[in-house]
Amino acid sequence: MRGPHIILICEVATPRSYRDIGRVLREEGVLSDGDAATFEEAIRLRNILIHNHVYIGPREVYEAAGRLREELVRVAVKVLDYMRGRGIDP
């Protein structure tokens, strides 16, 4: 299940973009400010890879993935805990 699905099921504010999902989850208390910033950084990287991949090299992708990996696992655990706490099957 992805961010938009969680937000839809929980009936919270509608994000305007993928990057906005972090803000909505922060406002709902799912993510801390730092976790929302990590989520938004990952979305920025995703957008570059999808839409402007010619502007980023393999080394930058590798470094960003290494930097974000552990933080994104922590974010995912928080989202899963939130879902379980609300009786939502991930």
C-alpha positions in Angstrom: 0.0 0.0 0.0 1.3 3.4 -0.9 1.0 6.9 0.6 -2.0 8.0 -1.4 -3.9 4.8 -0.4 -3.1 5.2 3.3 -4.3 8.8 3.1 -7.5 7.8 1.3 -8.4 5.1 3.8 -7.7 7.3 6.8 -9.8 10.1 5.4 -7.2 12.8 6.0 -6.2 15.8 3.8 -5.7 15.2 0.1 -2.1 15.7 -1.0 -1.6 17.8 -4.2 1.5 15.8 -5.3 3.7 12.8 -4.3 5.9 15.2 -2.4 2.9 16.6 -0.5 2.3 13.1 1.0 5.0 13.7 3.5 3.4 16.9 4.7 0.0 15.3 5.1 1.5 12.3 7.0 3.3 14.8 9.3 0.2 16.9 9.9 -1.6 13.7 10.9 1.1 12.8 13.4 2.3 9.8 11.4 5.7 11.2 10.7 7.9 13.6 12.7 9.3 16.7 10.9 12.6 14.9 10.3 10.9 11.8 8.9 8.7 13.9 6.6 11.8 15.7 5.3 13.4 12.4 4.6 10.3 11.2 2.8 10.2 14.5 0.7 13.9 14.1 -0.1 13.3 10.5 -1.4 10.4 11.8 -3.5 12.6 14.6 -5.0 15.1 11.9 -5.9 12.3 9.8 -7.4 11.1 12.7 -9.5 14.6 13.4 -10.8 15.0 9.8 -11.7 11.6 9.6 -13.4 11.5 12.9 -15.2 15.0 14.3 -15.4 17.3 11.3 -15.2 19.9 12.9 -17.5 20.7 15.4 -14.8 21.9 12.9 -12.2 24.7 10.4 -12.5 24.9 6.9 -11.1 27.3 8.0 -8.3 24.8 10.6 -7.0 22.0 8.0 -7.1 24.1 5.4 -5.3 25.1 8.0 -2.6 21.5 9.2 -2.1 20.2 5.6 -1.9 22.9 4.8 0.7 22.1 7.9 2.7 18.3 7.4 2.6 18.1 3.6 3.1 18.1 3.4 6.8 16.0 6.5 7.3 13.4 5.3 4.8 13.1 1.9 6.6 12.4 3.9 9.8 9.7 5.9 8.0 8.1 2.7 6.6 8.0 1.2 10.1 6.3 4.3 11.4 3.7 4.2 8.6 3.1 0.5 9.2 2.7 1.0 12.9 0.2 3.8 12.3 -1.8 1.6 9.9 -1.8 -1.4 12.3 -2.9 1.0 15.1 -5.9 2.0 13.0 -6.8 -1.6 12.0 -5.6 -1.1 8.4 -4.2 -4.2 6.8 -1.0 -3.1 5.0 
